């Protein structure tokens, strides 16, 4: 339990991460058209429950149309809201391309060796950049933590480049200029995936009122073979009905359907995501 608390504290306090052949400074790359994903930074792996890892939002998603999606602040209450707070801001397409170029220049996709710190159970921070003709990726384990000994000078320098990139990507007004970043607004998801598991009432607080489930038939398809977690996706008008109901619930709410009660974890889908399989493949 202590390891879990320490890890969740790390996830809340830190932010960004190797494959592909070496690259040189390519300047400002040509990015995809439309609303395609261009830059993503996310945590992967780590010692966390399956439903936590699957429902976790990327730290940052930047799209070719200039949309920037991040997770906003959540109220410091227990139990917390059932829905995450996803913030959307807008930057120019030219600035999206510039950020992609800075990420590649910082070593994303370079094949750099980031070493393995002396840290147990920490997630890796994965960086992905999509240009018009190529995908660049790099991952560094325990990037936001003191790595201790055991790393070479070149490994430490490579990790510091990713940390500096993280700082740039998570403070866009400073990186691009305050006037280059639109005001934050709530992201309106068109679809939502829902992870379902058998409900166990909380023992440390009074159980909140149960809510009748308004969406597709629960529990959905098995998320992983042999597990107790299932997953389903609601789209269109049904998604809006589900999201409206979830906005009135918290993480301890029980959801009833056909005489059974379920614990549900809600994951609004981002523009490049289509359903439960996208949550598995992160």
N, C-alpha and C positions, 0 to 999 in steps of 0.2 A: 504493500500500500504506500509506503514511504517513497519507493522508487517511482510509483505512478504519480504521486503528488509532485515530486521533483521534476519529472518529465513534463507534466502538464504546465508547470510554471515556466519551464524552458520554452515550451511551444508558444506560450503567451508573450514571452518577453523578447524573443529573438526572431530573426527573419533571414535568407536565400542560398544554385548547385550544378563517369566521364567517358565519353565515347566520341568517336569520329577522328578523322585525320587532322594533323596540324593545319592551322590557317594563319594567314598574315593579316595585317590591318587592311580591311577592305573599304574603309571610309564609310559612306552612307549606302547601305545595300538597297536593292529594289525589293519592296515588300509585296505580299499578296494583295489582291484587289478585294473589293466588297467588305464584308464583315469578318473575314478570316482571322483566326488567332495568330498573333505575331510573337508576343512574349508571354511566357508564363513562369512564375516562380512558385514552388510548392514543396511542402514536406512530404517525404515518402518513407515508408518503413518505420522503424522505431517500436518501442515496447508500449503499445497502446491497444485497446480493444478493437476488434474488427469494425464495429459500427462507427467508432470514433474516427478511425483512419479513413473509412469509406466516405463518411459524410463531411469530412474536413474540407473547407474551402481552400483553394490556392491562395497564397499570400498576395499574388498580383496576377492579373490577366489583362493584357493590352491587345486590342483588336485593330485591324487595318482601317476601320472607319473612325478611329480615334477614341473609342470608349475604353476607359480604364476601370476595372472592377477590383475592389478590395473588400475585406471584411472590416466593417466599422466597429466601434466600441459597443460592447454588450453591458447591460446593467449588472452591477456587482451584487446580485441577489441569488438566493438558492430557494427553490429550483429556478433556473434561468428560463428565459423565453423559449418556446418550442422552435421558433424560426430564427435563423441567424440574421444579423444586420449586414446587408450587402450594399456598399456604397458605389455609385457610378459617377465618374467625372469624364470630361471630354477634353482631348488635346487635338492638335492638328495632325493630319496624316504625315506631314513632313517631320514633325517631332516624333511620331511613332518610328519612322525610319531612322532618325538620329539615335533614338534609344536602342534600337536593334543593333546599330553599328557600334555603340558604346559597349553593349553586352558582348559582342563578338571580340572587340578589342580587349576586353577584360579577361578573355580566355575561354568563354563559353564555346564548346565544340573544339577546343584546341588539343584535346587529349592530354592536358596537363595532369600531373600526378599530385593529388591533394593529400595523400597519406591517410593513415588511419589513427586518429587520436586515441589516447588512453581514456576513453569515455565509454561507459556501458549503456546500452539500450537507447541511445539518442537517435533521432531520425536523421536522415540525410536531407539536404536542401538541394533541390533539382531545378536547374535553369534550362529553359527551352526557348529557342529563337527560330521562327519560321521565316525564311526569305522566299522570294519567288521561286527559287530553284533548289533550295536546300534546307535541311533542318539541322540545327546545332544544339547539342545538349552536353551538360556537365552536371555532376553531382558531387557534393562534398559532405561527408559525415560530420555531425556535431559542429557545423560551421559557426554557430553562435556561442560556442562554449570555449573555455580555455583548454587547448589541446594537450597541455602538459608537455612532457618530453617525448622523444621518439620520432620527431618530425625533422626532416632536413631543412636547410635554409631555403632551397628552391620550393619545397612543399609549402612552407610558411608564406613565402612571397605569393605563390599561386592562390592560396587561401585568402590572403589579404586583398588581392585583386577582386575576388568575389564578394568579400565583405564591403569593400568600397563601392562596388556595383550595387549591392543591396541598399546601401545608404542612398545612392542616387535614385534608384527606382522607387524607394519608399518615401522620398521627399521631392516629388516632382515640381512643386512651386520653387524650391531652391535650385533644382537641376535645370529647369526650363525657363524659369522666371514666373513670378506670381501671375502676371497677366496671360500666361500661356495655358493655364489650367482652369477649366470651368468649375463652377460651383458644384459641390457634392449634392447628390440627390439619391433617393432610395431606388435600387435596381428593381424593376418589375419583371419577374420571371414569367415566361410563357409555359413552363413545364416544371414539375417537381417530382423527384424520386423519393420514395418513402421506404425506410428500412423497418421491418416489423419483427418483433420477438415476443414471446409470452410475457405477460404483465406480472410484475411482482410489486405489490404496494410498498411504498417507502416505510421504513421503520423509525426514521428520525424526525419525521414531520407528519402532521395529519394528511391523509391522502386527499388530493384535490378532487373536485367533482369530475366524474367521468363524462366523456363526450361521445355522442353517437357518431360513428364514422360515416362521412358523406361521399367517400371516393370509391375507386374500383375495389373489387372483392379482395378482402384480406385473406391470407397474409401476402399473396403474390408468389413469385417463383423463388426457389431456394437461391440464396446469394452465393453460398459456397456449398459444395457437396458435403453432407454429413453434419452441417451446422444447424443451429436453431434460428438463424437469421434469414428472412426472406426479403424480397424487394419488389416493388411495383412502381410504375410511373403514371402520373396523371397529366394529361395534356389539355390545351384549350380551355373551354368553359369549366370542365371538371377540375382542372388544375386551379383555377381561380376560386372555386368553391372550397377545395381542400386548403389552399393558402389562407383563405378568409377564416376558416375554422381553426387552423393552426395558430393564427395570430391571437386567438383568445386562450390558448393553452400554454402550458409550461412543460419542461422536460420530465416531470413526474406524473403528467396526466395519463390516465388510462383511457383507451379508445375502445368502444364496444361495437361489435358487429356479429349478428347471428348468434347471440348468446355467449360469445367469447370476448375476452378483454385482452388488448394488445398494448405493448409499449412501442411507440413509433418515433423514429428519428427522421426529421425532414431535411431534405437537401434540394433547395431550389436549383434548377439546372442553369448553367451559364450558356451563352449563345452558341458555343461550339460543342455542347454536350447534348446527347439525345436520350439517355436512359441509364438503367442500372449498370450496363456493361462499362460505361465510361467511368463509373465510380470504382470498378474493379481494376481498371487498367492503369491507374495513376501510379 
